[in-house]
């Protein structure tokens, strides 16, 4: 079996959430345990860091992995979704899984996969754990796919659990409030396993404290030595950063401050509580070279300097809020004559109106749709943008477009055509931003990688 045949089989025989959405979601761990038993329970051989959260779990996973790599560990990294190449999901010390290993896994296990019919994510995770165990990684950093409690990765008993933050996303599976979503993500917390919470919030903190009591990792108070629960945003990391004692980072988006904070505290816990040898210099150098070391892409990534062209995978209200803040800073510091061009596409199961309401008003928009069945048609995205802008001005859609400097928002059938239109319209001093979806960013990266 060739690699191409293996990938074709995976996509054809097993539903993939990133392509078809809700119909691919298979909550529960029965299939996963069957897969693991069939493969010899490779998950039981892994020393792992398990990372959940609404946003930032990918960046946080890469930051943790980079620091461990810099220390000299052989580090497995499992994340999703991929942007360009399926093999981005499974890496060891920054190197993607070889094509022949993917082909071997599918060929050797095809009859069992046909029998069990796991989801695309379940199979991909099984492939990762099998590969990590076979290659005898020192430590594996594993990102949760969706939620936590019922996610396939929750079969792990890790060294450390990490929950980056809680925001509104995937409400059809996880609940429609921050507290309910937190309950699902808190499901990765395990008895006697330390846990780091990245961001506290009045609606979620009690959920985590309650789960910590059940798991017996909460002492008499958060400052006591027998406590094994840490809230990263209460640990003084940002104060250290202001004093220039904290490491610089290759990830530049303003939202990455919180991911760095979470990763930094998680690494301290690994060193001080879990007994993982880790020098301060390894953390600093890992953060400084995180993209180079791990292959992370699409996080406020600069694709071109003239015009300044940036892409980012933020795709829900929680993530776009930080993107909008960063864009505002860029525009403020740009020459007075420069314009902001936004290439935007989204999938239909996100809180689209919230995202549109957060994005800059004074910009030229190029609406498009990524090549996935989940894509919202560009024309519908434009229509909803007009409604949002009209409501902001208490006037009609036509008037809104004129007043906001977006006199000709336009639709393009493909991401590549939208990008080309923005490039042709932009001057050297302008700014082009591309985002709204992982799929939009993935298609743009393919263009730039040609």
GUGU-71023 format. One record per residue (C-alpha): residue in one letter; x, y, z; residue number from 0. Coordinates in steps of 0.5 Angstrom, whole numbers. Layout:
N
- aa | X | Y | Z | i
- a | X | Y | Z | NUM
...
***
This chain:
450
- aa | X | Y | Z | i
- x | 0 | 0 | 0 | 0
- x | 3 | 7 | -2 | 1
- x | 2 | 13 | 3 | 2
- x | -3 | 16 | -2 | 3
- x | -7 | 10 | -2 | 4
- x | -7 | 10 | 6 | 5
- x | -9 | 17 | 6 | 6
- x | -15 | 16 | 1 | 7
- x | -17 | 10 | 5 | 8
- x | -17 | 14 | 11 | 9
- x | -21 | 20 | 8 | 10
- x | -26 | 15 | 4 | 11
- x | -28 | 10 | 10 | 12
- x | -28 | 14 | 16 | 13
- x | -32 | 21 | 17 | 14
- x | -27 | 27 | 19 | 15
- x | -30 | 32 | 23 | 16
- x | -25 | 37 | 19 | 17
- x | -29 | 36 | 13 | 18
- x | -36 | 34 | 15 | 19
- x | -37 | 37 | 22 | 20
- x | -42 | 34 | 27 | 21
- x | -43 | 27 | 23 | 22
- x | -36 | 25 | 24 | 23
- x | -36 | 26 | 32 | 24
- x | -37 | 20 | 36 | 25
- x | -37 | 21 | 43 | 26
- x | -35 | 16 | 48 | 27
- x | -28 | 12 | 49 | 28
- x | -31 | 5 | 47 | 29
- x | -28 | 5 | 40 | 30
- x | -21 | 8 | 42 | 31
- x | -20 | 2 | 48 | 32
- x | -22 | -3 | 42 | 33
- x | -16 | 0 | 38 | 34
- x | -11 | 1 | 43 | 35
- x | -12 | -6 | 46 | 36
- x | -11 | -9 | 38 | 37
- x | -5 | -5 | 38 | 38
- x | -2 | -7 | 45 | 39
- x | -4 | -1 | 49 | 40
- x | 1 | 4 | 46 | 41
- x | -2 | 9 | 51 | 42
- x | 0 | 6 | 57 | 43
- x | 7 | 6 | 55 | 44
- x | 7 | 14 | 54 | 45
- x | 9 | 19 | 59 | 46
- x | 5 | 25 | 57 | 47
- x | 2 | 32 | 58 | 48
- x | -5 | 32 | 56 | 49
- x | -7 | 39 | 53 | 50
- x | -15 | 41 | 53 | 51
- x | -18 | 48 | 52 | 52
- x | -22 | 52 | 47 | 53
- x | -17 | 56 | 44 | 54
- x | -9 | 56 | 45 | 55
- x | -8 | 49 | 46 | 56
- x | -5 | 48 | 40 | 57
- x | 0 | 53 | 41 | 58
- x | 1 | 51 | 48 | 59
- x | 2 | 44 | 46 | 60
- x | 8 | 47 | 41 | 61
- x | 11 | 51 | 46 | 62
- x | 11 | 45 | 52 | 63
- x | 14 | 41 | 46 | 64
- x | 19 | 46 | 44 | 65
- x | 22 | 47 | 51 | 66
- x | 23 | 39 | 52 | 67
- x | 26 | 38 | 45 | 68
- x | 31 | 44 | 47 | 69
- x | 33 | 40 | 53 | 70
- x | 34 | 34 | 49 | 71
- x | 28 | 30 | 50 | 72
- x | 25 | 26 | 44 | 73
- x | 18 | 29 | 44 | 74
- x | 12 | 26 | 41 | 75
- x | 7 | 32 | 39 | 76
- x | 0 | 30 | 37 | 77
- x | -4 | 36 | 35 | 78
- x | -10 | 37 | 30 | 79
- x | -13 | 39 | 25 | 80
- x | -7 | 40 | 20 | 81
- x | -6 | 46 | 15 | 82
- x | -3 | 43 | 9 | 83
- x | 0 | 36 | 10 | 84
- x | -4 | 30 | 14 | 85
- x | 3 | 29 | 17 | 86
- x | 3 | 35 | 21 | 87
- x | -1 | 32 | 26 | 88
- x | 4 | 27 | 28 | 89
- x | 11 | 29 | 30 | 90
- x | 17 | 27 | 34 | 91
- x | 22 | 32 | 35 | 92
- x | 19 | 37 | 30 | 93
- x | 20 | 32 | 24 | 94
- x | 13 | 29 | 21 | 95
- x | 11 | 22 | 21 | 96
- x | 15 | 19 | 15 | 97
- x | 10 | 17 | 10 | 98
- x | 12 | 10 | 10 | 99
- x | 10 | 9 | 17 | 100
- x | 3 | 12 | 15 | 101
- x | 2 | 7 | 10 | 102
- x | 5 | 1 | 14 | 103
- x | 0 | 2 | 20 | 104
- x | -6 | 3 | 15 | 105
- x | -4 | -4 | 11 | 106
- x | -3 | -8 | 17 | 107
- x | -9 | -6 | 21 | 108
- x | -14 | -4 | 15 | 109
- x | -19 | -11 | 16 | 110
- x | -19 | -9 | 24 | 111
- x | -21 | -1 | 22 | 112
- x | -26 | -4 | 17 | 113
- x | -29 | -8 | 23 | 114
- x | -29 | -3 | 28 | 115
- x | -31 | 3 | 24 | 116
- x | -27 | 9 | 28 | 117
- x | -28 | 16 | 26 | 118
- x | -22 | 19 | 23 | 119
- x | -19 | 23 | 29 | 120
- x | -20 | 16 | 33 | 121
- x | -15 | 13 | 28 | 122
- x | -11 | 18 | 27 | 123
- x | -10 | 18 | 35 | 124
- x | -9 | 11 | 35 | 125
- x | -3 | 12 | 29 | 126
- x | 0 | 17 | 33 | 127
- x | 0 | 13 | 40 | 128
- x | 3 | 7 | 36 | 129
- x | 8 | 11 | 33 | 130
- x | 10 | 14 | 39 | 131
- x | 11 | 8 | 43 | 132
- x | 15 | 4 | 37 | 133
- x | 20 | 10 | 37 | 134
- x | 20 | 10 | 44 | 135
- x | 19 | 18 | 45 | 136
- x | 21 | 20 | 52 | 137
- x | 15 | 24 | 53 | 138
- x | 9 | 26 | 49 | 139
- x | 5 | 32 | 48 | 140
- x | -2 | 31 | 46 | 141
- x | -7 | 36 | 44 | 142
- x | -15 | 34 | 46 | 143
- x | -19 | 34 | 39 | 144
- x | -26 | 36 | 42 | 145
- x | -28 | 37 | 49 | 146
- x | -25 | 33 | 54 | 147
- x | -29 | 28 | 58 | 148
- x | -31 | 24 | 52 | 149
- x | -25 | 26 | 47 | 150
- x | -21 | 20 | 45 | 151
- x | -15 | 22 | 48 | 152
- x | -18 | 22 | 55 | 153
- x | -15 | 15 | 55 | 154
- x | -9 | 17 | 58 | 155
- x | -6 | 18 | 65 | 156
- x | -1 | 23 | 64 | 157
- x | 4 | 26 | 68 | 158
- x | 0 | 33 | 67 | 159
- x | -6 | 36 | 65 | 160
- x | -7 | 43 | 62 | 161
- x | -13 | 47 | 60 | 162
- x | -12 | 53 | 57 | 163
- x | -18 | 57 | 57 | 164
- x | -26 | 56 | 56 | 165
- x | -30 | 60 | 51 | 166
- x | -36 | 59 | 47 | 167
- x | -35 | 54 | 41 | 168
- x | -38 | 47 | 39 | 169
- x | -44 | 48 | 43 | 170
- x | -48 | 43 | 40 | 171
- x | -43 | 38 | 43 | 172
- x | -41 | 41 | 49 | 173
- x | -46 | 46 | 52 | 174
- x | -48 | 53 | 51 | 175
- x | -45 | 56 | 57 | 176
- x | -38 | 57 | 60 | 177
- x | -39 | 53 | 66 | 178
- x | -42 | 47 | 62 | 179
- x | -36 | 47 | 57 | 180
- x | -32 | 48 | 63 | 181
- x | -35 | 41 | 66 | 182
- x | -33 | 38 | 59 | 183
- x | -26 | 40 | 59 | 184
- x | -25 | 39 | 66 | 185
- x | -26 | 31 | 65 | 186
- x | -19 | 31 | 63 | 187
- x | -17 | 32 | 70 | 188
- x | -15 | 25 | 73 | 189
- x | -14 | 23 | 81 | 190
- x | -7 | 25 | 83 | 191
- x | -5 | 28 | 77 | 192
- x | -3 | 35 | 77 | 193
- x | -7 | 40 | 73 | 194
- x | -5 | 47 | 70 | 195
- x | -11 | 52 | 68 | 196
- x | -9 | 57 | 64 | 197
- x | -14 | 63 | 65 | 198
- x | -19 | 64 | 70 | 199
- x | -26 | 66 | 70 | 200
- x | -32 | 67 | 75 | 201
- x | -36 | 62 | 71 | 202
- x | -31 | 57 | 70 | 203
- x | -26 | 57 | 77 | 204
- x | -31 | 54 | 81 | 205
- x | -32 | 48 | 76 | 206
- x | -25 | 47 | 76 | 207
- x | -24 | 47 | 84 | 208
- x | -30 | 42 | 84 | 209
- x | -27 | 37 | 80 | 210
- x | -20 | 38 | 83 | 211
- x | -23 | 36 | 90 | 212
- x | -26 | 30 | 86 | 213
- x | -19 | 28 | 84 | 214
- x | -16 | 30 | 90 | 215
- x | -11 | 35 | 87 | 216
- x | -14 | 41 | 91 | 217
- x | -10 | 42 | 98 | 218
- x | -13 | 46 | 104 | 219
- x | -12 | 53 | 100 | 220
- x | -9 | 54 | 93 | 221
- x | -2 | 56 | 96 | 222
- x | -1 | 50 | 100 | 223
- x | 4 | 45 | 98 | 224
- x | -1 | 39 | 98 | 225
- x | -5 | 43 | 92 | 226
- x | -4 | 40 | 85 | 227
- x | -8 | 45 | 82 | 228
- x | -5 | 52 | 79 | 229
- x | -8 | 57 | 76 | 230
- x | -3 | 60 | 71 | 231
- x | -6 | 67 | 70 | 232
- x | -5 | 68 | 78 | 233
- x | 2 | 65 | 78 | 234
- x | 6 | 72 | 77 | 235
- x | 9 | 70 | 70 | 236
- x | 7 | 76 | 66 | 237
- x | 10 | 80 | 72 | 238
- x | 16 | 77 | 71 | 239
- x | 16 | 78 | 63 | 240
- x | 15 | 86 | 65 | 241
- x | 21 | 85 | 68 | 242
- x | 25 | 82 | 62 | 243
- x | 26 | 75 | 66 | 244
- x | 21 | 71 | 62 | 245
- x | 23 | 68 | 55 | 246
- x | 22 | 72 | 49 | 247
- x | 18 | 68 | 44 | 248
- x | 18 | 66 | 36 | 249
- x | 10 | 67 | 37 | 250
- x | 8 | 74 | 36 | 251
- x | 0 | 75 | 36 | 252
- x | -2 | 79 | 43 | 253
- x | -6 | 73 | 45 | 254
- x | 0 | 68 | 45 | 255
- x | 2 | 72 | 52 | 256
- x | -3 | 68 | 55 | 257
- x | -1 | 61 | 52 | 258
- x | 6 | 63 | 54 | 259
- x | 4 | 64 | 61 | 260
- x | 0 | 57 | 61 | 261
- x | 6 | 53 | 58 | 262
- x | 11 | 57 | 62 | 263
- x | 7 | 55 | 69 | 264
- x | 6 | 48 | 66 | 265
- x | 14 | 47 | 65 | 266
- x | 15 | 49 | 72 | 267
- x | 10 | 44 | 74 | 268
- x | 13 | 38 | 70 | 269
- x | 20 | 40 | 73 | 270
- x | 18 | 42 | 80 | 271
- x | 13 | 37 | 81 | 272
- x | 13 | 31 | 76 | 273
- x | 21 | 30 | 76 | 274
- x | 22 | 32 | 69 | 275
- x | 29 | 35 | 68 | 276
- x | 29 | 42 | 65 | 277
- x | 33 | 48 | 65 | 278
- x | 31 | 55 | 65 | 279
- x | 35 | 56 | 59 | 280
- x | 32 | 50 | 55 | 281
- x | 25 | 54 | 56 | 282
- x | 28 | 60 | 54 | 283
- x | 31 | 57 | 48 | 284
- x | 25 | 53 | 46 | 285
- x | 20 | 59 | 46 | 286
- x | 25 | 63 | 42 | 287
- x | 25 | 58 | 37 | 288
- x | 18 | 54 | 38 | 289
- x | 16 | 55 | 30 | 290
- x | 23 | 53 | 28 | 291
- x | 23 | 47 | 33 | 292
- x | 16 | 44 | 32 | 293
- x | 14 | 46 | 25 | 294
- x | 8 | 50 | 28 | 295
- x | 5 | 55 | 23 | 296
- x | -1 | 59 | 22 | 297
- x | -1 | 63 | 28 | 298
- x | 0 | 70 | 26 | 299
- x | 5 | 68 | 21 | 300
- x | 8 | 74 | 17 | 301
- x | 8 | 71 | 9 | 302
- x | 10 | 77 | 6 | 303
- x | 13 | 84 | 8 | 304
- x | 11 | 88 | 2 | 305
- x | 5 | 89 | 3 | 306
- x | 5 | 86 | 10 | 307
- x | 1 | 80 | 9 | 308
- x | -1 | 76 | 15 | 309
- x | -5 | 70 | 17 | 310
- x | -8 | 67 | 23 | 311
- x | -12 | 61 | 25 | 312
- x | -17 | 64 | 30 | 313
- x | -24 | 62 | 28 | 314
- x | -29 | 63 | 34 | 315
- x | -31 | 69 | 38 | 316
- x | -26 | 68 | 43 | 317
- x | -20 | 68 | 39 | 318
- x | -22 | 73 | 34 | 319
- x | -22 | 78 | 40 | 320
- x | -15 | 78 | 40 | 321
- x | -14 | 78 | 33 | 322
- x | -18 | 84 | 32 | 323
- x | -14 | 87 | 38 | 324
- x | -7 | 86 | 34 | 325
- x | -10 | 88 | 27 | 326
- x | -12 | 95 | 31 | 327
- x | -5 | 96 | 33 | 328
- x | -2 | 94 | 26 | 329
- x | -7 | 100 | 23 | 330
- x | -5 | 105 | 29 | 331
- x | 2 | 104 | 27 | 332
- x | 2 | 104 | 20 | 333
- x | 3 | 110 | 15 | 334
- x | -4 | 114 | 15 | 335
- x | -5 | 112 | 7 | 336
- x | -5 | 105 | 8 | 337
- x | -11 | 101 | 8 | 338
- x | -13 | 94 | 11 | 339
- x | -15 | 88 | 7 | 340
- x | -18 | 82 | 10 | 341
- x | -19 | 76 | 6 | 342
- x | -24 | 72 | 10 | 343
- x | -28 | 65 | 10 | 344
- x | -31 | 61 | 15 | 345
- x | -35 | 54 | 16 | 346
- x | -42 | 54 | 18 | 347
- x | -42 | 51 | 25 | 348
- x | -38 | 57 | 28 | 349
- x | -41 | 63 | 32 | 350
- x | -41 | 67 | 25 | 351
- x | -44 | 74 | 28 | 352
- x | -40 | 74 | 34 | 353
- x | -34 | 74 | 29 | 354
- x | -36 | 79 | 24 | 355
- x | -38 | 84 | 30 | 356
- x | -31 | 84 | 33 | 357
- x | -27 | 85 | 26 | 358
- x | -25 | 92 | 24 | 359
- x | -30 | 96 | 21 | 360
- x | -25 | 100 | 17 | 361
- x | -23 | 95 | 12 | 362
- x | -23 | 92 | 5 | 363
- x | -26 | 85 | 5 | 364
- x | -26 | 80 | 1 | 365
- x | -31 | 74 | 2 | 366
- x | -29 | 67 | 0 | 367
- x | -30 | 60 | 2 | 368
- x | -25 | 54 | 4 | 369
- x | -26 | 48 | 0 | 370
- x | -30 | 44 | 5 | 371
- x | -37 | 42 | 5 | 372
- x | -37 | 46 | 12 | 373
- x | -36 | 52 | 9 | 374
- x | -41 | 58 | 9 | 375
- x | -42 | 61 | 2 | 376
- x | -38 | 67 | 1 | 377
- x | -45 | 71 | -1 | 378
- x | -48 | 69 | 6 | 379
- x | -42 | 71 | 9 | 380
- x | -43 | 78 | 6 | 381
- x | -50 | 78 | 7 | 382
- x | -49 | 77 | 15 | 383
- x | -43 | 82 | 15 | 384
- x | -48 | 87 | 12 | 385
- x | -53 | 86 | 17 | 386
- x | -48 | 87 | 23 | 387
- x | -45 | 93 | 20 | 388
- x | -52 | 96 | 19 | 389
- x | -54 | 95 | 26 | 390
- x | -47 | 98 | 28 | 391
- x | -50 | 104 | 25 | 392
- x | -57 | 104 | 26 | 393
- x | -58 | 104 | 19 | 394
- x | -58 | 100 | 12 | 395
- x | -53 | 96 | 9 | 396
- x | -52 | 100 | 3 | 397
- x | -50 | 106 | 8 | 398
- x | -46 | 102 | 13 | 399
- x | -41 | 100 | 7 | 400
- x | -40 | 107 | 5 | 401
- x | -39 | 110 | 12 | 402
- x | -34 | 105 | 14 | 403
- x | -30 | 105 | 8 | 404
- x | -32 | 99 | 5 | 405
- x | -35 | 101 | -1 | 406
- x | -34 | 95 | -5 | 407
- x | -34 | 88 | -1 | 408
- x | -34 | 83 | -6 | 409
- x | -34 | 75 | -6 | 410
- x | -30 | 70 | -9 | 411
- x | -31 | 63 | -10 | 412
- x | -24 | 60 | -8 | 413
- x | -19 | 63 | -3 | 414
- x | -14 | 63 | -8 | 415
- x | -18 | 68 | -12 | 416
- x | -20 | 72 | -6 | 417
- x | -12 | 73 | -4 | 418
- x | -10 | 75 | -11 | 419
- x | -16 | 80 | -11 | 420
- x | -13 | 83 | -5 | 421
- x | -6 | 83 | -7 | 422
- x | -8 | 86 | -14 | 423
- x | -11 | 92 | -10 | 424
- x | -6 | 93 | -4 | 425
- x | 0 | 98 | -5 | 426
- x | 6 | 96 | -2 | 427
- x | 4 | 100 | 5 | 428
- x | -2 | 96 | 6 | 429
- x | -4 | 91 | 10 | 430
- x | -7 | 84 | 8 | 431
- x | -10 | 79 | 13 | 432
- x | -12 | 72 | 12 | 433
- x | -17 | 68 | 17 | 434
- x | -23 | 66 | 19 | 435
- x | -22 | 59 | 19 | 436
- x | -16 | 54 | 19 | 437
- x | -18 | 51 | 12 | 438
- x | -17 | 58 | 9 | 439
- x | -10 | 59 | 12 | 440
- x | -9 | 52 | 10 | 441
- x | -10 | 54 | 3 | 442
- x | -6 | 60 | 3 | 443
- x | 0 | 57 | 6 | 444
- x | 0 | 52 | 0 | 445
- x | 0 | 58 | -5 | 446
- x | 6 | 61 | -1 | 447
- x | 9 | 54 | -1 | 448
- x | 9 | 53 | -8 | 449
***
